[in-house]
Amino acid sequence: MRQFGLIGRTLSHSFSQTYFAQKFYSLGLTEYQYDLFELATIEELPGLLAAHPDLVGLNVTVPYKEVVIPYLDELASSAGRVGAVNVIDCTPDGRLVGHNTDYVGFRESLRTFFPHCDATSRALILGNGGAAKAVEVVLRDLGIPHWYVTRDPLGVGLTYHDLTPKLVAEHSLIINATPVGTFPRTDECPLLPYEALTPQHYLYDLVYNPTETLFMAKGKDAGAQVKNGFEMLCLQAEAAWQIWHAH
């Protein structure tokens, strides 16, 4: 058996198991399986690995994309650049190699959604966790000026209290890289002056469950273009599959 899985704290919202189960079925890979592993803390990872010697690869989701790094033997360049890991390759020689496929997933999805991937635009990244770090590297590579927005007054960038209607109006691309609005807490959304949104705005939500978050719905009400994270999920999952399937 070749086993794969997802580690995180709360996984009821995840589509990863369905995605890979369908992939294994379509490819006739009857000896492959994908499981969900909820960990109360990242310190449970070594025990999980010891209990599942057939593991070939793991996906990593919130809140472990950064804190998992000390448990790995090596970082691929993608993870090194981003400073976060969303894919672990369990190599045949027993090493754990961290990769980041969120970067390529977001980059390719953004290119199909946002028509101004250059310095003529400005962006706001909501959050500063592992997913936000991948988003930031993409924006930096595309030359799009940007700010982080967090709840921490001592953090890097802006706080939500700094988001005046004028500032929001000046940033046409707004990316929610937080879990706010994820099922089952679908009545929540980031604290923005939504009245400042216009049809010239593009709202990208990395959340994909529900299909339309409250963040997206408020954007649509203002005439903005909106997109959820499902395409990014599929693109990063395919990139993960290529890594795992290389051996």
C-alpha positions as CSV (number, residue, x, y, z in Angstrom):
1,M,0.0,0.0,0.0
2,R,1.1,3.6,-0.7
3,Q,-0.4,6.0,1.8
4,F,-0.8,9.7,1.5
5,G,-2.6,12.2,3.8
6,L,-3.3,15.7,5.1
7,I,-2.2,17.0,8.5
8,G,-3.8,20.0,10.2
9,R,-5.8,20.8,13.3
10,T,-9.3,20.8,11.9
11,L,-9.9,19.0,8.6
12,S,-13.7,18.8,8.2
13,H,-13.6,21.5,5.6
14,S,-11.0,19.9,3.4
15,F,-11.5,18.6,-0.1
16,S,-8.0,17.1,-0.4
17,Q,-9.2,13.5,0.4
18,T,-12.0,13.6,-2.1
19,Y,-9.6,15.1,-4.7
20,F,-6.9,12.4,-4.4
21,A,-9.4,9.6,-3.9
22,Q,-11.0,10.5,-7.3
23,K,-7.5,10.7,-8.8
24,F,-6.5,7.3,-7.6
25,Y,-9.7,5.8,-8.8
26,S,-9.4,7.4,-12.3
27,L,-5.8,6.1,-12.6
28,G,-6.7,2.6,-11.4
29,L,-4.3,2.9,-8.4
30,T,-6.1,0.5,-6.1
31,E,-3.1,0.3,-3.7
32,Y,-3.2,4.0,-3.0
33,Q,-5.1,5.7,-0.2
34,Y,-5.4,9.2,1.2
35,D,-6.3,9.9,4.8
36,L,-7.0,12.9,7.1
37,F,-4.8,13.2,10.2
38,E,-5.9,15.7,12.7
39,L,-3.1,16.7,15.0
40,A,-3.8,18.6,18.2
41,T,-0.2,19.9,18.1
42,I,2.6,19.5,15.6
43,E,4.5,17.5,18.3
44,E,2.3,14.6,17.4
45,L,3.9,14.3,13.9
46,P,6.7,11.9,14.8
47,G,4.3,9.5,16.4
48,L,2.0,9.7,13.3
49,L,5.0,8.9,11.0
50,A,6.0,6.0,13.2
51,A,2.5,4.6,13.2
52,H,2.2,4.8,9.4
53,P,5.4,3.4,7.8
54,D,3.7,3.3,4.4
55,L,3.4,7.1,4.1
56,V,4.7,8.4,0.8
57,G,3.6,12.0,1.2
58,L,1.7,14.5,3.2
59,N,-0.1,17.7,2.6
60,V,0.1,20.3,5.4
61,T,-2.6,22.8,6.2
62,V,-3.3,25.4,8.9
63,P,-1.9,25.9,11.4
64,Y,1.2,23.8,10.7
65,K,2.8,25.2,7.5
66,E,5.5,27.0,9.3
67,V,6.0,25.1,12.6
68,V,6.4,21.8,10.7
69,I,9.8,22.9,9.3
70,P,12.0,21.9,12.3
71,Y,10.6,18.3,11.9
72,L,11.9,18.0,8.3
73,D,15.3,16.9,7.1
74,E,15.5,19.2,4.1
75,L,13.6,22.0,2.4
76,A,13.2,22.2,-1.4
77,S,13.9,25.7,-2.9
78,S,10.2,26.4,-3.1
79,A,9.7,26.0,0.6
80,G,12.9,27.8,1.4
81,R,11.8,30.9,-0.6
82,V,8.4,31.0,0.9
83,G,9.3,30.0,4.5
84,A,6.4,27.6,4.7
85,V,5.6,24.0,3.7
86,N,2.4,22.6,2.4
87,V,3.8,19.3,0.9
88,I,6.1,16.7,2.6
89,D,7.8,14.1,0.5
90,C,8.7,11.0,2.5
91,T,11.6,9.7,0.4
92,P,12.5,6.1,-0.1
93,D,15.7,6.6,2.0
94,G,13.6,7.9,4.9
95,R,14.1,11.6,4.6
96,L,11.3,14.2,5.0
97,V,11.6,16.9,2.4
98,G,9.4,20.0,2.6
99,H,8.0,21.7,-0.6
100,N,5.7,24.6,-1.2
101,T,3.2,24.1,-4.1
102,D,0.9,26.9,-2.8
103,Y,3.2,29.2,-4.7
104,V,2.7,27.7,-8.1
105,G,-1.0,27.1,-7.4
106,F,-1.7,30.7,-6.5
107,R,0.5,32.1,-9.3
108,E,-1.1,30.2,-12.1
109,S,-4.6,30.8,-10.7
110,L,-4.0,34.5,-10.3
111,R,-2.8,34.9,-13.9
112,T,-6.2,33.7,-15.1
113,F,-8.1,36.0,-12.8
114,F,-6.3,39.3,-12.5
115,P,-5.5,41.2,-15.7
116,H,-3.0,43.6,-14.2
117,C,-0.1,41.3,-12.9
118,D,2.5,44.1,-12.9
119,A,3.5,47.3,-11.0
120,T,0.4,49.2,-12.3
121,S,-1.6,47.5,-9.5
122,R,-1.5,47.4,-5.7
123,A,-2.5,44.5,-3.5
124,L,-3.5,43.8,0.1
125,I,-2.7,40.4,1.6
126,L,-5.1,39.6,4.5
127,G,-3.1,37.5,7.0
128,N,0.5,36.6,7.5
129,G,0.5,32.8,7.9
130,G,2.0,30.1,5.7
131,A,-0.5,30.6,2.8
132,A,0.0,34.4,3.0
133,K,3.7,34.0,2.7
134,A,3.3,32.0,-0.6
135,V,1.0,34.8,-1.9
136,E,3.6,37.4,-0.9
137,V,6.4,35.7,-2.9
138,V,4.1,35.5,-6.0
139,L,3.2,39.2,-5.8
140,R,6.9,40.0,-5.3
141,D,7.9,38.0,-8.3
142,L,5.2,39.6,-10.4
143,G,6.3,43.1,-9.3
144,I,2.9,44.0,-7.7
145,P,3.4,46.4,-4.8
146,H,1.6,45.0,-1.7
147,W,1.0,45.2,2.1
148,Y,0.3,42.6,4.6
149,V,-2.8,43.3,6.8
150,T,-3.1,41.6,10.2
151,R,-4.7,42.0,13.6
152,D,-1.3,42.5,15.2
153,P,-0.4,46.2,15.8
154,L,3.2,45.2,16.3
155,G,3.3,43.1,13.1
156,V,4.7,43.8,9.7
157,G,2.5,45.9,7.5
158,L,-0.9,47.3,8.3
159,T,-3.7,46.4,10.7
160,Y,-7.4,46.2,9.8
161,H,-7.9,49.5,11.7
162,D,-5.5,51.1,9.1
163,L,-7.8,50.1,6.2
164,T,-9.5,53.4,5.4
165,P,-11.9,53.6,2.5
166,K,-9.3,55.6,0.6
167,L,-6.6,53.0,1.1
168,V,-8.9,50.2,0.0
169,A,-9.9,52.1,-3.0
170,E,-6.2,52.4,-4.0
171,H,-5.6,48.6,-3.8
172,S,-7.5,46.9,-6.6
173,L,-6.4,43.3,-5.6
174,I,-7.4,42.0,-2.2
175,I,-6.4,38.5,-1.2
176,N,-7.9,36.7,1.8
177,A,-5.1,34.4,3.0
178,T,-6.8,33.7,6.4
179,P,-9.2,30.9,7.3
180,V,-11.9,33.5,8.2
181,G,-15.2,32.5,6.6
182,T,-14.3,28.8,6.2
183,F,-17.1,26.3,6.8
184,P,-18.7,26.0,9.3
185,R,-18.1,29.6,10.3
186,T,-19.6,31.0,7.1
187,D,-21.1,34.1,8.7
188,E,-17.7,35.6,9.3
189,C,-15.5,37.8,7.0
190,P,-12.4,39.9,7.3
191,L,-13.0,43.4,8.7
192,L,-12.8,45.7,5.7
193,P,-14.6,48.9,4.7
194,Y,-16.6,47.0,2.0
195,E,-18.4,50.1,1.0
196,A,-15.1,51.3,-0.6
197,L,-15.1,48.4,-3.1
198,T,-15.9,49.1,-6.7
199,P,-16.2,47.2,-10.0
200,Q,-12.5,47.8,-10.5
201,H,-11.7,45.6,-7.5
202,Y,-10.6,41.9,-7.6
203,L,-11.2,39.8,-4.5
204,Y,-9.4,36.5,-4.3
205,D,-10.3,34.2,-1.3
206,L,-8.0,31.3,-0.7
207,V,-11.0,29.6,1.1
208,Y,-12.9,27.2,-1.1
209,N,-15.5,25.8,1.3
210,P,-18.0,27.4,1.0
211,T,-17.9,28.1,-2.7
212,E,-18.9,31.7,-2.1
213,T,-17.7,33.2,1.2
214,L,-19.2,36.2,2.8
215,F,-16.0,38.1,1.8
216,M,-16.8,37.2,-1.8
217,A,-20.5,38.0,-1.5
218,K,-19.8,41.5,-0.2
219,G,-17.4,42.0,-3.1
220,K,-20.0,40.9,-5.6
221,D,-22.5,43.2,-4.1
222,A,-20.1,46.1,-4.9
223,G,-19.6,44.8,-8.5
224,A,-16.1,43.5,-7.9
225,Q,-14.7,40.4,-9.5
226,V,-14.4,37.5,-7.1
227,K,-12.7,34.1,-7.0
228,N,-12.4,31.3,-4.5
229,G,-9.4,29.1,-3.8
230,F,-10.7,25.9,-5.5
231,E,-8.6,26.3,-8.6
232,M,-5.5,27.0,-6.5
233,L,-6.2,23.9,-4.5
234,C,-6.4,21.7,-7.6
235,L,-3.2,23.3,-9.1
236,Q,-1.2,22.9,-5.9
237,A,-2.5,19.3,-5.5
238,E,-1.3,18.4,-9.0
239,A,2.1,19.9,-8.2
240,A,2.2,17.8,-5.0
241,W,1.3,14.7,-7.0
242,Q,4.2,15.3,-9.4
243,I,6.5,15.4,-6.4
244,W,5.2,12.2,-4.8
245,H,4.9,10.4,-8.1
246,A,8.6,11.0,-9.0
247,H,9.5,7.9,-7.0
